[in-house]
């Protein structure tokens, strides 16, 4: 409960704290306040919405393929290549990359790196 109080941003400052404590006293069933009902913190609301959003299967697949490509320095086929690490056929990986818009030139054009295909 103390952690809740500390983590809340208190946009209404002391007045909001007083109101919350009065409300908690009125709503408690006994002589001890066991829970607090804090309003949603508006500053954290947009962060929570983004954190609660589930990625689509396509977004997850794209992220997974990209992470694998970066891990193997964009080597698509052969020993230690992305297709081997993902345990899929090279042609399947190439078609998935095309469908998901994954292109090596796109990812390195702004990074200042000169990677050769």
ZADO-1210 file (C-alpha; in nm, 4 decimals, padded with zeros to 6 digits):
<atoms>
<atom x="00.0000" y="00.0000" z="00.0000" code="UNK" pos="1"/>
<atom x="00.2862" y="00.2397" z="00.0802" code="UNK" pos="2"/>
<atom x="00.4393" y="00.1607" z="-00.2597" code="UNK" pos="3"/>
<atom x="00.1110" y="00.2571" z="-00.4285" code="UNK" pos="4"/>
<atom x="00.1112" y="00.5919" z="-00.2493" code="UNK" pos="5"/>
<atom x="00.4745" y="00.6604" z="-00.3369" code="UNK" pos="6"/>
<atom x="00.4392" y="00.5616" z="-00.7027" code="UNK" pos="7"/>
<atom x="00.1319" y="00.7756" z="-00.7670" code="UNK" pos="8"/>
<atom x="00.2173" y="01.1164" z="-00.9190" code="UNK" pos="9"/>
<atom x="-00.0346" y="01.3146" z="-00.7074" code="UNK" pos="10"/>
<atom x="-00.1365" y="01.5712" z="-00.9696" code="UNK" pos="11"/>
<atom x="-00.3788" y="01.7284" z="-00.7179" code="UNK" pos="12"/>
<atom x="-00.1024" y="01.7466" z="-00.4575" code="UNK" pos="13"/>
<atom x="-00.1996" y="01.7532" z="-00.0857" code="UNK" pos="14"/>
<atom x="-00.5696" y="01.8119" z="-00.1490" code="UNK" pos="15"/>
<atom x="-00.5912" y="01.4962" z="-00.3568" code="UNK" pos="16"/>
<atom x="-00.4063" y="01.3002" z="-00.0880" code="UNK" pos="17"/>
<atom x="-00.6498" y="01.4272" z="00.1804" code="UNK" pos="18"/>
<atom x="-00.9515" y="01.3324" z="-00.0322" code="UNK" pos="19"/>
<atom x="-00.8111" y="00.9869" z="-00.1029" code="UNK" pos="20"/>
<atom x="-00.7460" y="00.9231" z="00.2676" code="UNK" pos="21"/>
<atom x="-01.0975" y="01.0434" z="00.3657" code="UNK" pos="22"/>
<atom x="-01.2520" y="00.8223" z="00.0974" code="UNK" pos="23"/>
<atom x="-01.0451" y="00.5247" z="00.2164" code="UNK" pos="24"/>
<atom x="-01.1588" y="00.5770" z="00.5779" code="UNK" pos="25"/>
<atom x="-01.5226" y="00.5945" z="00.4714" code="UNK" pos="26"/>
<atom x="-01.4972" y="00.2838" z="00.2518" code="UNK" pos="27"/>
<atom x="-01.3009" y="00.0664" z="00.4951" code="UNK" pos="28"/>
<atom x="-01.4954" y="-00.2135" z="00.6631" code="UNK" pos="29"/>
<atom x="-01.3063" y="-00.2073" z="00.9931" code="UNK" pos="30"/>
<atom x="-01.0694" y="00.0063" z="01.1921" code="UNK" pos="31"/>
<atom x="-00.7786" y="-00.0585" z="00.9557" code="UNK" pos="32"/>
<atom x="-00.7460" y="00.0660" z="00.5977" code="UNK" pos="33"/>
<atom x="-00.6406" y="-00.2400" z="00.3997" code="UNK" pos="34"/>
<atom x="-00.6659" y="-00.1083" z="00.0433" code="UNK" pos="35"/>
<atom x="-00.6557" y="00.2172" z="-00.1481" code="UNK" pos="36"/>
<atom x="-00.8459" y="00.3085" z="-00.4585" code="UNK" pos="37"/>
<atom x="-00.6234" y="00.5476" z="-00.6499" code="UNK" pos="38"/>
<atom x="-00.7462" y="00.7165" z="-00.9655" code="UNK" pos="39"/>
<atom x="-00.5667" y="00.6336" z="-01.2884" code="UNK" pos="40"/>
<atom x="-00.2413" y="00.8263" z="-01.3179" code="UNK" pos="41"/>
<atom x="-00.2913" y="01.0247" z="-01.6386" code="UNK" pos="42"/>
<atom x="00.0826" y="01.0578" z="-01.7000" code="UNK" pos="43"/>
<atom x="00.1265" y="00.6807" z="-01.6924" code="UNK" pos="44"/>
<atom x="-00.1924" y="00.6033" z="-01.8863" code="UNK" pos="45"/>
<atom x="-00.0401" y="00.6396" z="-02.2332" code="UNK" pos="46"/>
<atom x="00.2589" y="00.4258" z="-02.1338" code="UNK" pos="47"/>
<atom x="00.0278" y="00.1563" z="-01.9951" code="UNK" pos="48"/>
<atom x="-00.1832" y="00.1560" z="-02.3113" code="UNK" pos="49"/>
<atom x="00.1261" y="00.0945" z="-02.5243" code="UNK" pos="50"/>
<atom x="00.2599" y="-00.1683" z="-02.2843" code="UNK" pos="51"/>
<atom x="-00.0759" y="-00.3492" z="-02.2762" code="UNK" pos="52"/>
<atom x="-00.1055" y="-00.3594" z="-02.6561" code="UNK" pos="53"/>
<atom x="-00.0391" y="-00.7040" z="-02.7960" code="UNK" pos="54"/>
<atom x="00.1732" y="-00.7341" z="-03.1067" code="UNK" pos="55"/>
<atom x="00.0208" y="-00.9054" z="-03.4049" code="UNK" pos="56"/>
<atom x="00.1600" y="-01.2364" z="-03.5269" code="UNK" pos="57"/>
<atom x="00.3073" y="-01.0537" z="-03.8245" code="UNK" pos="58"/>
<atom x="00.4803" y="-00.7969" z="-03.5994" code="UNK" pos="59"/>
<atom x="00.6210" y="-01.0752" z="-03.3826" code="UNK" pos="60"/>
<atom x="00.7399" y="-01.2692" z="-03.6860" code="UNK" pos="61"/>
<atom x="00.9033" y="-00.9576" z="-03.8319" code="UNK" pos="62"/>
<atom x="01.0802" y="-00.8774" z="-03.5035" code="UNK" pos="63"/>
<atom x="01.1980" y="-01.2377" z="-03.4682" code="UNK" pos="64"/>
<atom x="01.3374" y="-01.2538" z="-03.8216" code="UNK" pos="65"/>
<atom x="01.5080" y="-00.9144" z="-03.7825" code="UNK" pos="66"/>
<atom x="01.6660" y="-01.0146" z="-03.4512" code="UNK" pos="67"/>
<atom x="01.7965" y="-01.3336" z="-03.6115" code="UNK" pos="68"/>
<atom x="01.9316" y="-01.1471" z="-03.9144" code="UNK" pos="69"/>
<atom x="02.1144" y="-00.8979" z="-03.6942" code="UNK" pos="70"/>
<atom x="02.2489" y="-01.1846" z="-03.4827" code="UNK" pos="71"/>
<atom x="02.4057" y="-01.3510" z="-03.7865" code="UNK" pos="72"/>
<atom x="02.5133" y="-01.0206" z="-03.9500" code="UNK" pos="73"/>
<atom x="02.2469" y="-01.0523" z="-04.2209" code="UNK" pos="74"/>
<atom x="02.3780" y="-01.3849" z="-04.3493" code="UNK" pos="75"/>
<atom x="02.0610" y="-01.5411" z="-04.4867" code="UNK" pos="76"/>
<atom x="02.1789" y="-01.8868" z="-04.5950" code="UNK" pos="77"/>
<atom x="02.4616" y="-02.1293" z="-04.5290" code="UNK" pos="78"/>
<atom x="02.6187" y="-02.2412" z="-04.2049" code="UNK" pos="79"/>
<atom x="02.5277" y="-02.0013" z="-03.9250" code="UNK" pos="80"/>
<atom x="02.2841" y="-01.8146" z="-04.1490" code="UNK" pos="81"/>
<atom x="01.9398" y="-01.6930" z="-04.0470" code="UNK" pos="82"/>
<atom x="01.7572" y="-01.9737" z="-04.2285" code="UNK" pos="83"/>
<atom x="01.9583" y="-02.2332" z="-04.0369" code="UNK" pos="84"/>
<atom x="01.9039" y="-02.0566" z="-03.7031" code="UNK" pos="85"/>
<atom x="01.5311" y="-02.0266" z="-03.7699" code="UNK" pos="86"/>
<atom x="01.5206" y="-02.3873" z="-03.8947" code="UNK" pos="87"/>
<atom x="01.3383" y="-02.2955" z="-04.2160" code="UNK" pos="88"/>
<atom x="01.4127" y="-02.3285" z="-04.5867" code="UNK" pos="89"/>
<atom x="01.6066" y="-02.0374" z="-04.7413" code="UNK" pos="90"/>
<atom x="01.3347" y="-01.9767" z="-05.0021" code="UNK" pos="91"/>
<atom x="01.0732" y="-01.9639" z="-04.7243" code="UNK" pos="92"/>
<atom x="01.2804" y="-01.7097" z="-04.5323" code="UNK" pos="93"/>
<atom x="01.3308" y="-01.4990" z="-04.8453" code="UNK" pos="94"/>
<atom x="00.9577" y="-01.4971" z="-04.9207" code="UNK" pos="95"/>
<atom x="00.8731" y="-01.4063" z="-04.5578" code="UNK" pos="96"/>
<atom x="01.1290" y="-01.1243" z="-04.5671" code="UNK" pos="97"/>
<atom x="00.9781" y="-00.9942" z="-04.8907" code="UNK" pos="98"/>
<atom x="00.6228" y="-01.0125" z="-04.7522" code="UNK" pos="99"/>
<atom x="00.7246" y="-00.8364" z="-04.4278" code="UNK" pos="100"/>
<atom x="00.9246" y="-00.5682" z="-04.6083" code="UNK" pos="101"/>
<atom x="01.2568" y="-00.6726" z="-04.4600" code="UNK" pos="102"/>
<atom x="01.5365" y="-00.5440" z="-04.6808" code="UNK" pos="103"/>
<atom x="01.9004" y="-00.5159" z="-04.5764" code="UNK" pos="104"/>
<atom x="01.9522" y="-00.1911" z="-04.7696" code="UNK" pos="105"/>
<atom x="01.6586" y="-00.0318" z="-04.5894" code="UNK" pos="106"/>
<atom x="01.8041" y="-00.1095" z="-04.2458" code="UNK" pos="107"/>
<atom x="02.1536" y="00.0119" z="-04.3217" code="UNK" pos="108"/>
<atom x="02.0946" y="00.3138" z="-04.5477" code="UNK" pos="109"/>
<atom x="02.0772" y="00.5599" z="-04.2537" code="UNK" pos="110"/>
<atom x="02.3264" y="00.3906" z="-04.0246" code="UNK" pos="111"/>
<atom x="02.6396" y="00.4960" z="-04.2149" code="UNK" pos="112"/>
<atom x="02.7455" y="00.1339" z="-04.2553" code="UNK" pos="113"/>
<atom x="02.8441" y="00.0092" z="-04.5974" code="UNK" pos="114"/>
<atom x="02.7245" y="-00.3477" z="-04.5996" code="UNK" pos="115"/>
<atom x="02.7513" y="-00.5416" z="-04.9218" code="UNK" pos="116"/>
<atom x="02.4763" y="-00.7786" z="-05.0290" code="UNK" pos="117"/>
</atoms>
